Amino acid sequence: MQNEKDLLKKAVNYNQNILNEAAGDIDSVLHKIIYFDYKSHTIWNPLKDESLRYDVDPTDKYGEDKIKSFLDNYKKLEE
């Protein structure tokens, strides 16, 4: 579980760095970030809720399948 949490943090940091580099031009980097859709929201930080204000348990909030897929996509980038 801790290993999964660490990997999630790395994936979120990866996404955050890409978004920071975009300097407001988010459309130019959307193809680079890891995300999934959840109730009409694009989730790139599963450690937070849809508003990005509150910490959540990613598996409880979004489901094990979405988190597993998110992590699998991040692992592919590391290869």
Protein Blocks (a to p, Z undefined) as FASTA:
>chain_A
ZZmmmmmmmmmmmmmmmmmmnnopamlmmmmpccddeehiacfblkbcfkomaccdfklm
nopklmmmmmmmmmmmmZZ
